Amino acid sequence: IDEISMLSGQLLTKIDEVFCRVRKNDAPFGGVQILAFGDFCQLPPVSKDIFNPALFAFESPSWNSAEIETFMLSKVFRQLDQPFADALGHIRLGETDHPSFELIDSRNGLEPPEDGIRPVIIDTHYAHVERINLSELNSLRGKEFRFPAIDKCRPQYAKQLNRDCLAPEVLQLKVGAQVMLLANLDLENGLA
């Protein structure tokens, strides 16, 4: 499971239950070995309900019953700029008064690049994201195209799938809309 911090405790419990049922095995996760990667100091679990935030995965009873062993990785591989990596490390721990934060703060107020691609806004609440996306879509001229989802599941599961899936039931687009994929489609052609 990648980015485990974004997976809610409720969903982890459901995954555990499904694995146990499918494998007909009462061991945690049906006896399947789980590898999870992520940092709980980064993004919290994705939640559509801003008034009832989701539990973290480690708050799930399934986390405790599986006796998950954790390992702290200390070497940063994704960032070669050491001062920047240090600043990110302090932010991760909530230390925004550390001198290295000045590097991050110096970027505040800069104009985004003029390549037509707007910077991504990351938010922990689905409702906020939806409001931003709708506002951006409405700012575009032209005809709106609507693409309803084609769910391939048993009808009794469709309602829950639509509730839990981050993709909308009906995708609304206009020419010029910026799109972020929820899954890698074609890595060779840059659809990641």
C-alpha positions in Angstrom: 0.0 0.0 0.0 1.7 3.2 -1.1 1.0 6.5 0.7 -0.4 4.7 3.7 -1.0 8.0 5.5 -3.8 8.9 3.0 -5.6 5.5 3.5 -8.3 5.8 6.2 -8.5 3.4 9.1 -12.0 2.6 8.0 -10.7 1.5 4.5 -7.9 -0.5 6.0 -10.4 -2.4 8.1 -12.5 -3.1 5.0 -9.4 -4.3 3.2 -8.7 -6.7 6.1 -12.3 -8.0 6.1 -12.3 -8.6 2.3 -9.0 -10.4 2.4 -10.2 -12.6 5.3 -13.5 -13.4 3.5 -11.9 -14.1 0.1 -9.1 -16.2 1.4 -11.4 -17.9 4.0 -8.7 -17.2 6.6 -9.3 -15.4 9.9 -5.7 -14.3 10.3 -5.1 -10.6 9.9 -5.6 -9.6 6.2 -6.5 -13.3 5.4 -2.8 -14.2 6.0 -1.6 -11.9 3.2 1.6 -10.1 4.0 1.0 -6.3 3.8 3.8 -3.9 2.9 2.8 -0.2 3.5 4.9 2.8 2.6 4.3 6.4 3.6 4.8 9.1 6.2 2.0 9.8 8.7 3.5 13.2 9.3 2.6 14.2 5.7 -1.0 14.0 4.3 -3.8 12.8 6.5 -6.3 10.2 5.2 -8.5 11.4 2.3 -12.0 12.2 3.5 -15.1 13.5 1.8 -16.6 14.7 5.1 -14.9 17.7 6.5 -16.9 17.5 9.7 -16.0 13.8 10.5 -12.4 13.3 9.5 -11.2 9.8 8.7 -9.2 7.8 11.1 -5.5 7.2 10.3 -4.7 3.7 9.2 -2.8 3.0 12.5 -6.0 3.8 14.4 -7.8 0.8 12.7 -8.2 -2.3 14.8 -6.8 -4.2 11.8 -3.5 -2.3 12.2 -3.1 -3.6 15.8 -4.2 -7.1 15.1 -1.7 -7.5 12.3 1.1 -6.5 14.7 2.6 -4.3 11.9 6.3 -3.7 12.2 7.5 -0.3 11.3 10.8 0.9 9.9 12.0 4.5 9.7 13.9 5.4 6.5 16.3 8.2 7.1 18.0 8.9 3.8 16.2 11.3 1.4 16.4 10.0 -2.2 13.9 12.3 -3.9 15.6 15.6 -3.1 19.3 16.2 -4.0 19.2 19.8 -2.7 20.2 19.3 0.9 19.1 22.6 2.3 15.7 22.1 0.8 15.5 18.5 2.1 16.4 19.8 5.5 13.7 22.5 5.4 11.1 19.8 4.3 12.3 17.6 7.2 11.6 20.4 9.7 8.2 21.2 8.2 7.4 17.5 8.4 7.8 17.8 12.2 5.8 21.1 12.4 9.0 23.1 13.1 8.1 26.1 10.9 10.2 28.5 13.1 13.5 26.7 12.2 15.9 28.9 10.2 15.7 26.5 7.3 12.1 27.5 6.8 13.2 30.8 5.4 14.1 28.9 2.2 10.5 27.7 1.8 9.1 31.1 2.8 11.2 32.8 0.1 9.0 31.1 -2.5 5.8 32.7 -1.1 4.2 35.1 -3.6 6.1 34.0 -6.7 4.2 34.0 -9.9 3.6 30.5 -11.3 5.4 29.5 -14.6 3.8 30.7 -17.8 3.7 27.3 -19.4 -0.1 27.1 -19.1 0.1 24.4 -16.4 -1.1 25.7 -13.1 0.5 24.4 -9.9 -1.5 21.6 -8.2 -3.3 22.6 -5.0 -3.2 19.8 -2.5 -5.9 19.7 0.1 -6.9 17.1 2.6 -10.6 17.6 2.2 -12.4 16.3 -0.9 -15.1 19.0 -0.6 -12.5 21.8 -0.9 -10.9 20.1 -3.9 -14.3 19.8 -5.6 -15.1 23.5 -5.0 -11.7 24.6 -6.5 -12.1 22.2 -9.5 -15.6 23.4 -10.2 -14.5 27.0 -10.0 -11.6 26.4 -12.4 -13.9 24.5 -14.8 -16.5 27.2 -14.8 -13.8 29.8 -15.6 -13.2 28.1 -18.9 -15.2 29.1 -22.0 -16.7 26.6 -24.3 -18.9 23.5 -24.2 -18.9 21.2 -21.2 -18.5 17.5 -21.9 -19.8 14.9 -19.5 -18.4 11.4 -19.2 -20.4 9.1 -16.9 -18.5 6.4 -15.1 -18.8 2.8 -16.4 -18.7 0.7 -13.2 -18.1 -3.0 -13.6 -19.4 -4.4 -10.4 -22.5 -6.0 -8.9 -25.3 -3.5 -8.6 -25.4 -3.9 -4.8 -21.8 -2.5 -4.6 -22.2 0.4 -7.0 -23.5 2.9 -4.4 -20.6 2.1 -2.0 -18.1 2.3 -4.9 -19.4 5.7 -5.9 -19.2 6.9 -2.3 -15.7 5.6 -1.7 -14.1 6.2 -5.1 -12.2 9.5 -5.6 -13.2 9.6 -9.3 -16.6 11.3 -9.8 -19.6 9.4 -11.1 -19.8 11.9 -14.0 -16.5 13.5 -15.2 -17.1 17.1 -16.4 -14.5 18.5 -18.8 -14.0 21.5 -21.1 -11.3 22.0 -23.7 -8.3 23.5 -21.8 -9.2 21.8 -18.4 -6.2 20.7 -16.5 -6.6 17.0 -15.6 -4.8 14.9 -12.9 -5.0 11.2 -13.4 -5.8 8.9 -10.4 -4.0 6.0 -12.0 -1.1 5.5 -14.4 -2.5 4.9 -17.9 0.4 5.0 -20.3 3.8 5.7 -18.8 5.6 5.7 -22.2 3.4 8.6 -23.3 3.5 10.5 -20.1 0.1 9.6 -18.8 1.2 9.0 -15.2 
